[in-house]
Amino acid sequence: MARGQSEAAARSARLSLSFSCLGHAYSHLFGPIFSVVVLALEPAMSLSHGEAISLIVVGNVLYGVAAPAAGWLGDRWSTTRMVAVYFFGTGGGMLMTGLAETPLQIALGLAVTGLFASIYHPVGIAWVVRNASARGMALGVNGFFGGVGPAVGLLSAGLLTEFFGWRSAFIVPGALVVATGLAFVLLTTRRVIVELSEDRRSDPPASRDDAVRAFAVLGLTLVCSGLIYQATQATLPKMFSVRLDDLLSGSVFGVSLVVAVVYLLAGGLQVIGGYLADRFALKNVYVVCFLLQVPILVLAANVGGGPLIAVAILMVAVNVGSLPAENGLVARYAPSKWRGFVFGMKFILAFGIGGLGWLLEGKMYDLTGGFTWLFVILASLAAVALAAAVLLPSERHRPVAAPAE
């Protein structure tokens, strides 16, 4: 009986990680999809690049600012029920966007999508932490799917927009997200996936002084990192269409394919970040990631041609590679019973304020006609984050990582 219970618990943990990984991929779909679709919307609706890109700003802000409430509900109500709401709401918002007729309706559909997509990070990441023994690797694998999401979104958006119109770029994945929600509800209803009330791995509690210091520092680094991530995501399709025009010949699908490759390769490298987060001090991994971002962002300001693709891969890889360490730091210093809410506060900074990176990209391009000054600003933000990250508390205890599930 005990063996059967153990096998059931292990199966539930594996399925929880699997659906969390799918959820992470889906949570990063609507931004990349829109970054490709916007290339078709500009001429179709007679909008400037800045005007078109601004349609997603409210959705991006809601993606962040609604996260604490979602995390609080996950802590107080139910993680698995909130995940179900996430699947249905996010898929429904994407379907609304695909059926929209005017710029205002597009903005409304994206706002609904962002609101429900805000559930994933505070609830889903806390869910991964609770079910994982080797947290760094679990967060790295989960983070990889966070990179797969943009890659699939970009590739599918380019393909669907090119051959079936921009609406299909939202309708097809929206239907897939809803279908995943139905499968998830079936498994939770039959208790194949069971919600845990306690962590599978417990760490000694951090001191109050260390926790206050850590979150003061993380508050700044999260804003900087979020702005870099969001602005980069908005920039790459437009930058590739401009700087690689000789290679891509203005093809929307060609642009989406190159950007998809960037995010897929960069996401794969996030697993390395998880490996390092299990074996080295989280602070050290986090600091090194910001240290590397500064020169890479400076290089991205003016590079073109084939080298631009390599620089873009490094730029995204180092940014997202910091996430396992970053999420590990949040989990380390947040009380278990408040973890969803604390992760929500993280994402209000990373995606709420960080979501303004889309607006920054659009405005800088309209003002300067290029990307040089945008990357100078992003490199400066990485330097500020580096200076802050070195002030994180030194870790006094490093648990031995258990084998990955």
C-alpha positions as CSV (number, residue, x, y, z in Angstrom):
1,M,0.0,0.0,0.0
2,A,2.8,2.4,1.0
3,R,4.6,1.5,-2.3
4,G,1.4,2.2,-4.3
5,Q,1.0,5.6,-2.5
6,S,4.6,6.5,-3.2
7,E,4.2,5.6,-6.9
8,A,1.0,7.7,-7.1
9,A,2.7,10.6,-5.5
10,A,5.6,10.4,-7.9
11,R,3.2,10.2,-10.8
12,S,1.3,13.2,-9.5
13,A,4.6,15.1,-9.2
14,R,5.7,14.3,-12.8
15,L,2.3,15.2,-14.2
16,S,2.3,18.4,-12.2
17,L,5.7,19.4,-13.6
18,S,4.5,18.4,-17.1
19,F,1.4,20.6,-17.0
20,S,3.3,23.4,-15.3
21,C,5.8,23.2,-18.2
22,L,3.0,23.4,-20.8
23,G,1.5,26.2,-18.8
24,H,4.8,28.1,-18.8
25,A,5.1,27.7,-22.6
26,Y,1.5,28.9,-23.1
27,S,2.0,31.9,-20.8
28,H,4.7,33.2,-23.1
29,L,2.7,32.8,-26.3
30,F,0.6,36.0,-26.7
31,G,3.5,38.5,-26.6
32,P,5.7,36.7,-29.2
33,I,2.7,36.0,-31.4
34,F,1.7,39.7,-31.3
35,S,5.3,40.8,-32.1
36,V,5.0,38.9,-35.4
37,V,1.3,39.7,-36.1
38,V,2.1,43.4,-35.6
39,L,4.1,43.4,-38.8
40,A,0.9,42.5,-40.7
41,L,-1.3,44.8,-38.6
42,E,0.7,48.0,-39.4
43,P,-0.3,48.1,-43.1
44,A,-3.6,46.4,-42.6
45,M,-4.9,49.0,-40.1
46,S,-2.7,52.0,-41.2
47,L,-0.8,52.2,-37.9
48,S,2.7,53.3,-37.2
49,H,5.0,50.7,-35.6
50,G,4.7,52.5,-32.2
51,E,0.9,52.7,-32.5
52,A,0.5,49.1,-33.4
53,I,2.9,47.8,-30.7
54,S,1.0,49.9,-28.1
55,L,-2.1,47.7,-28.5
56,I,-0.5,45.1,-26.2
57,V,0.7,47.5,-23.5
58,V,-2.4,47.1,-21.3
59,G,-2.3,43.3,-21.6
60,N,1.4,43.3,-20.7
61,V,0.8,45.5,-17.7
62,L,-2.1,43.3,-16.5
63,Y,0.1,40.3,-17.0
64,G,2.2,41.7,-14.2
65,V,0.0,43.7,-12.0
66,A,-2.7,41.0,-11.6
67,A,-0.1,38.4,-10.5
68,P,-0.1,39.1,-6.8
69,A,-3.9,38.6,-6.6
70,A,-3.5,35.4,-8.5
71,G,-0.7,34.2,-6.2
72,W,-2.8,35.1,-3.1
73,L,-5.7,33.0,-4.5
74,G,-3.4,30.2,-5.2
75,D,-2.1,30.3,-1.6
76,R,-5.5,30.7,0.0
77,W,-7.9,28.8,-2.3
78,S,-6.3,26.1,-4.6
79,T,-3.2,25.9,-6.8
80,T,-4.7,23.4,-9.2
81,R,-8.0,25.2,-9.5
82,M,-6.2,28.4,-10.3
83,V,-4.2,26.6,-13.0
84,A,-7.5,25.4,-14.5
85,V,-8.8,29.0,-14.6
86,Y,-5.5,30.0,-16.2
87,F,-5.9,27.6,-19.1
88,F,-9.5,28.5,-19.9
89,G,-9.1,32.3,-19.4
90,T,-5.9,32.6,-21.4
91,G,-7.2,30.4,-24.2
92,G,-10.4,32.4,-24.3
93,G,-8.6,35.7,-24.4
94,M,-6.6,34.6,-27.4
95,L,-9.7,33.5,-29.2
96,M,-11.2,36.9,-28.5
97,T,-8.1,38.6,-30.0
98,G,-8.3,36.5,-33.1
99,L,-12.0,37.4,-33.7
100,A,-11.4,41.2,-33.1
101,E,-12.4,43.6,-35.8
102,T,-10.8,46.9,-34.7
103,P,-7.6,48.0,-32.9
104,L,-9.6,48.7,-29.7
105,Q,-11.1,45.1,-29.8
106,I,-7.6,43.7,-30.4
107,A,-6.3,45.7,-27.3
108,L,-9.3,44.4,-25.3
109,G,-8.6,40.8,-26.3
110,L,-4.9,41.1,-25.4
111,A,-5.9,42.7,-22.1
112,V,-8.1,39.7,-21.2
113,T,-5.3,37.3,-22.3
114,G,-2.8,39.2,-20.2
115,L,-5.1,39.2,-17.2
116,F,-5.6,35.4,-17.1
117,A,-2.0,34.7,-18.2
118,S,-0.9,36.6,-15.1
119,I,-2.1,33.5,-13.1
120,Y,0.7,31.2,-14.3
121,H,3.9,32.7,-12.9
122,P,2.9,33.2,-9.3
123,V,0.9,30.0,-9.1
124,G,2.7,27.8,-11.6
125,I,6.3,28.5,-10.4
126,A,5.2,28.1,-6.7
127,W,3.7,24.8,-7.8
128,V,7.0,23.6,-9.4
129,V,8.9,24.6,-6.2
130,R,6.4,22.7,-4.0
131,N,6.6,19.5,-6.0
132,A,10.4,19.5,-6.7
133,S,13.2,17.9,-4.8
134,A,16.0,19.3,-7.1
135,R,14.6,22.8,-7.4
136,G,17.2,24.2,-9.6
137,M,16.9,21.6,-12.3
138,A,13.1,21.6,-12.1
139,L,13.1,25.3,-12.5
140,G,15.5,25.0,-15.3
141,V,13.4,22.5,-17.2
142,N,10.3,24.6,-16.5
143,G,12.2,27.6,-17.7
144,F,13.2,25.8,-20.9
145,F,9.5,25.5,-21.7
146,G,9.3,29.2,-21.0
147,G,11.7,29.6,-23.9
148,V,9.9,27.0,-26.1
149,G,6.7,29.1,-25.7
150,P,8.1,32.2,-27.5
151,A,9.8,30.0,-30.1
152,V,6.6,28.1,-30.9
153,G,4.5,31.3,-30.8
154,L,6.8,33.1,-33.2
155,L,7.1,30.2,-35.6
156,S,3.3,29.4,-35.6
157,A,2.4,33.1,-35.8
158,G,4.7,33.5,-38.9
159,L,3.4,30.4,-40.6
160,L,-0.3,31.0,-39.8
161,T,-0.1,34.7,-40.7
162,E,1.7,34.1,-43.9
163,F,-0.7,31.5,-45.2
164,F,-4.0,31.9,-43.3
165,G,-4.1,35.5,-42.0
166,W,-3.2,37.1,-38.7
167,R,-6.4,36.0,-37.0
168,S,-5.5,32.3,-37.2
169,A,-2.2,33.1,-35.3
170,F,-4.4,33.7,-32.2
171,I,-7.3,31.3,-32.8
172,V,-5.3,28.1,-33.3
173,P,-3.2,28.3,-30.2
174,G,-6.1,29.7,-28.2
175,A,-8.1,26.5,-28.9
176,L,-5.1,24.4,-28.0
177,V,-4.8,26.1,-24.6
178,V,-8.5,25.5,-23.8
179,A,-8.1,21.8,-24.8
180,T,-5.2,21.5,-22.4
181,G,-7.3,22.9,-19.7
182,L,-10.0,20.3,-20.3
183,A,-7.4,17.5,-20.0
184,F,-6.0,19.0,-16.8
185,V,-9.4,19.3,-15.2
186,L,-10.1,15.6,-16.0
187,L,-6.8,14.5,-14.3
188,T,-7.4,16.6,-11.2
189,T,-11.0,15.5,-10.9
190,R,-9.9,11.9,-11.0
191,R,-7.1,12.7,-8.5
192,V,-4.4,11.5,-10.8
193,I,-2.9,15.0,-10.1
194,V,-3.1,15.8,-6.3
195,E,-2.3,19.1,-4.8
196,L,0.3,19.1,-2.1
197,S,0.0,21.0,1.2
198,E,3.7,21.0,2.0
199,D,7.0,21.2,0.1
200,R,8.7,18.0,-1.0
201,R,12.0,19.6,0.1
202,S,12.3,22.0,3.0
203,D,15.1,24.5,3.6
204,P,16.0,26.2,6.9
205,P,14.2,29.5,7.2
206,A,16.1,32.7,6.3
207,S,16.7,35.4,8.9
208,R,14.4,38.4,8.8
209,D,17.3,40.7,8.1
210,D,18.5,38.6,5.1
211,A,14.9,38.3,3.7
212,V,14.4,42.1,3.9
213,R,17.8,42.8,2.3
214,A,17.2,40.2,-0.4
215,F,13.8,41.5,-1.5
216,A,15.0,45.1,-1.5
217,V,17.7,44.1,-3.9
218,L,15.5,41.8,-6.0
219,G,12.9,44.6,-6.3
220,L,15.4,46.5,-8.4
221,T,17.0,43.7,-10.3
222,L,13.6,42.3,-11.3
223,V,12.5,45.6,-12.9
224,C,15.8,45.9,-14.8
225,S,15.7,42.3,-16.0
226,G,12.0,42.5,-16.9
227,L,12.5,45.6,-19.0
228,I,15.4,44.0,-20.8
229,Y,13.4,40.8,-21.5
230,Q,10.3,42.5,-22.7
231,A,12.0,45.1,-24.8
232,T,14.2,42.4,-26.4
233,Q,11.1,40.3,-27.2
234,A,9.5,43.3,-28.9
235,T,12.6,44.3,-30.7
236,L,13.9,41.1,-32.3
237,P,11.2,40.6,-35.1
238,K,11.4,44.3,-36.2
239,M,15.2,44.3,-35.9
240,F,15.6,41.2,-37.9
241,S,13.2,42.5,-40.6
242,V,15.3,45.6,-40.9
243,R,18.9,44.4,-40.4
244,L,18.5,41.1,-42.2
245,D,16.3,42.3,-45.0
246,D,18.8,41.0,-47.7
247,L,18.6,37.6,-46.1
248,L,14.9,37.4,-45.3
249,S,13.5,39.6,-48.1
250,G,10.7,40.9,-45.9
251,S,9.1,37.5,-45.3
252,V,7.1,37.5,-42.1
253,F,7.5,33.7,-41.8
254,G,11.3,34.1,-42.4
255,V,11.5,36.7,-39.5
256,S,9.5,34.5,-37.2
257,L,11.6,31.5,-38.0
258,V,14.9,33.2,-37.1
259,V,13.4,34.7,-33.9
260,A,12.0,31.2,-33.0
261,V,15.4,29.7,-33.4
262,V,16.9,32.3,-31.1
263,Y,14.3,31.6,-28.3
264,L,14.5,27.9,-28.7
265,L,18.2,27.7,-28.4
266,A,18.3,30.3,-25.6
267,G,15.6,28.4,-23.7
268,G,17.6,25.2,-23.9
269,L,20.5,26.9,-22.3
270,Q,18.2,27.8,-19.3
271,V,18.5,24.2,-18.2
272,I,22.2,24.9,-17.7
273,G,21.2,27.8,-15.5
274,G,19.1,25.3,-13.4
275,Y,22.0,22.9,-13.2
276,L,24.3,25.7,-12.0
277,A,21.6,26.9,-9.5
278,D,21.6,23.5,-7.8
279,R,25.4,23.3,-7.5
280,F,26.6,26.9,-6.8
281,A,25.5,29.8,-4.6
282,L,22.4,31.3,-6.2
283,K,23.8,34.8,-5.6
284,N,26.9,34.0,-7.6
285,V,25.0,32.6,-10.6
286,Y,22.7,35.6,-10.6
287,V,25.6,38.1,-10.5
288,V,27.5,36.5,-13.3
289,C,24.4,36.5,-15.6
290,F,24.1,40.3,-15.2
291,L,27.8,40.7,-15.7
292,L,27.6,38.9,-19.0
293,Q,24.6,40.9,-20.2
294,V,26.3,44.3,-20.2
295,P,28.8,43.7,-23.0
296,I,26.4,41.5,-25.0
297,L,23.7,44.3,-25.0
298,V,26.3,46.9,-26.1
299,L,27.4,44.6,-28.9
300,A,23.8,44.2,-30.0
301,A,23.5,47.9,-30.5
302,N,25.2,48.0,-33.9
303,V,25.9,44.4,-35.1
304,G,24.2,43.2,-38.3
305,G,24.2,40.3,-40.7
306,G,24.9,36.7,-39.5
307,P,26.6,37.7,-36.3
308,L,23.4,39.5,-35.2
309,I,21.7,36.1,-34.8
310,A,24.5,34.7,-32.6
311,V,24.5,37.9,-30.5
312,A,20.7,37.6,-30.1
313,I,21.0,34.0,-29.0
314,L,23.5,35.0,-26.3
315,M,21.5,38.1,-25.3
316,V,18.3,36.1,-24.7
317,A,20.1,33.1,-23.2
318,V,22.0,35.0,-20.5
319,N,18.8,37.0,-19.6
320,V,16.6,33.9,-19.2
321,G,19.5,31.8,-17.9
322,S,19.3,33.9,-14.7
323,L,15.7,32.8,-14.0
324,P,16.4,29.5,-12.2
325,A,18.7,31.3,-9.7
326,E,16.3,34.2,-9.5
327,N,13.3,32.0,-8.8
328,G,15.4,30.0,-6.3
329,L,16.3,33.2,-4.5
330,V,12.6,34.2,-4.2
331,A,11.7,30.7,-3.0
332,R,14.6,30.8,-0.5
333,Y,13.5,34.0,1.2
334,A,9.7,33.8,0.9
335,P,7.7,32.0,3.6
336,S,6.1,28.8,2.1
337,K,2.5,29.9,3.0
338,W,3.0,33.2,1.2
339,R,5.1,31.9,-1.7
340,G,2.4,32.4,-4.4
341,F,1.8,35.9,-3.4
342,V,5.5,36.7,-3.2
343,F,6.0,35.3,-6.7
344,G,3.1,37.4,-7.8
345,M,4.9,40.5,-6.4
346,K,7.9,39.4,-8.4
347,F,6.0,39.3,-11.6
348,I,4.3,42.6,-11.0
349,L,7.8,44.0,-11.3
350,A,9.1,41.7,-14.0
351,F,6.1,41.8,-16.3
352,G,3.9,44.7,-15.0
353,I,6.6,47.4,-14.9
354,G,8.8,45.3,-17.2
355,G,6.0,45.1,-19.7
356,L,6.6,48.8,-20.4
357,G,9.7,47.5,-22.3
358,W,7.3,47.1,-25.3
359,L,6.3,50.7,-25.1
360,L,10.0,51.7,-24.7
361,E,10.9,49.7,-27.9
362,G,8.1,51.3,-30.0
363,K,8.8,54.8,-28.8
364,M,12.6,54.6,-29.3
365,Y,12.2,53.2,-32.8
366,D,9.7,55.9,-33.8
367,L,12.0,58.6,-32.4
368,T,15.4,57.3,-33.7
369,G,14.5,55.0,-36.6
370,G,16.8,52.3,-35.2
371,F,17.8,50.3,-32.3
372,T,21.2,51.6,-31.1
373,W,20.0,53.8,-28.3
374,L,17.5,51.2,-27.1
375,F,20.3,48.8,-26.5
376,V,22.4,51.4,-24.8
377,I,19.6,51.9,-22.4
378,L,19.2,48.2,-21.9
379,A,22.9,47.7,-21.2
380,S,22.7,50.5,-18.6
381,L,19.8,48.7,-16.9
382,A,21.9,45.5,-16.8
383,A,24.8,47.5,-15.2
384,V,22.4,48.8,-12.5
385,A,21.1,45.3,-11.8
386,L,24.7,44.0,-11.6
387,A,25.6,46.7,-9.0
388,A,22.4,45.7,-7.0
389,A,22.9,42.0,-7.2
390,V,26.3,42.0,-5.5
391,L,24.5,43.3,-2.4
392,L,22.4,40.2,-2.0
393,P,23.0,38.3,1.3
394,S,25.7,35.6,1.1
395,E,24.3,32.2,1.5
396,R,25.2,30.3,4.7
397,H,23.6,27.0,3.7
398,R,23.5,25.1,0.4
399,P,21.4,22.0,0.5
400,V,22.7,19.0,-1.4
401,A,20.5,18.6,-4.5
402,A,18.5,15.5,-4.8
403,P,18.2,13.7,-8.1
404,A,15.8,15.3,-10.5
405,E,12.4,13.6,-10.7
